[in-house]
Structure formats: structure tokens, C-alpha cells
């Protein structure tokens, strides 16, 4: 009887210790799903350190020389967002009060705002870190405001209605306000301008990012994979 009690106490201690060590990282992301056959819109954000804003709505420049390309494909009918995230020149460990350190926030340019979706942090060796996949709502971030998670009730249709009111970013211990930040921009898909209410099928090519739309060849276009049928 005494041996059983000791074993149960040890097991409880290990369980509590594991939870204490894992914390929010134990729930690092929302539901991962397969890529849908269709999307209703597509967006991209070219993120730079000079656009980072602190919680006081004042400039808080990120890591010098770092850049980010955040590409999103949305099926708002199913509340699914697929992501291709790429960070260049980012160093140091991720850090954020949210479940992960890579987000879509709701805020206009020059303003701070709450995270609405938390994505798996880009990983990789050297100067390049990447992350790809698809998440399905309801979304949670792990950040509480007014007694509820900042992802509560959020719908992807809000991004489609006003993409400029959202930005993508990532945070590290050295740059807690953000290493880079970029406002979302709608990308044409299959002959239908995203955010205009039209749906595009899976044969439409995935856009190569805002840099290719604004200044082709300025920094070189990165070709992303075609959407799976």
C-alpha cells in the first residue's frame, strides 16, 4: 500500500512538472487541417523591422536587416487559413505572451492591436526560417483581454472585408514588440480580385508575394507551390 502511494505521488509530481515546463507551448497551435480544394481569397504581407509598433502605439523598430514574407490563403466559408511564412535574418529565441510568437494582429498601419490568430513559429537553420500549413477556426491565441481570448469570435471574413486593418508579425526575446511587421495586401487569384466576394478554384496559381506585385525583380520573386487539387 505504501509503495503504491509513493508511486502515485511521484507520477503526480512528474505530471505537474511537465505542465509547468510546457506552459502555453503545450498548446502551440489551433487545429491543423488538410488544405481545402478551394479558397475565397489570398493575401500577402512583406514584413520589415522599420514598421514595428510598440503597445504604446509608438515606433519600436525590430531586428535590423530582418525581413519576412507572410502569404495566406483563406477559405472563409470553412474558416480555414493556409499559411506560408518565411523569415530571413532573424536570430534569437521566440518570445510572446501568446501561445506562439507568430501572429496576425488586428490594427491599422502605425497602430498596435491584439493578435487574432497564432501560427506555428517558422523554424530552420541559418538565416532562413519557414512554416507552412493550414489552421481551422475557432481560433485562440492564449492572450486574454476583457476576460476572453483575443481570438474569440474572430472570423476570417473580417480579413477579407478589410485586409489593410490586419498585419503579420513575429516576436523574439530581443525584440518583444516584433522583429518584423507587414500589413496584409489582397492578391489577385484566378482572375478574381481577392476580397471582392468571388471564389477561385484550386487550379489558380498561388501568388508570389507583394514584392512581385509592387516591383518585380527588385528583390527577386519567390515562386510558391500551386494549390493542391
MOVEN-V362016 format. One record per helix or strand. SS is the DSSP state (a for helix, b for strand). FROM is the first residue (numbers start at 1). TO is the last residue. If there is no record, write none. Layout:
((SS/FROM/TO) (SS/FROM/TO))
This chain:
((a/2/27) (b/31/32) (b/39/39) (b/41/48) (a/49/51) (b/53/53) (b/59/59) (b/67/75) (b/80/88) (b/94/94) (b/102/106) (b/115/119) (b/123/123) (b/128/136) (b/144/145) (b/148/149) (a/157/161) (a/163/165) (b/166/170) (b/172/172) (b/180/183) (b/185/186) (b/189/189) (b/192/192) (b/200/200) (a/210/214))
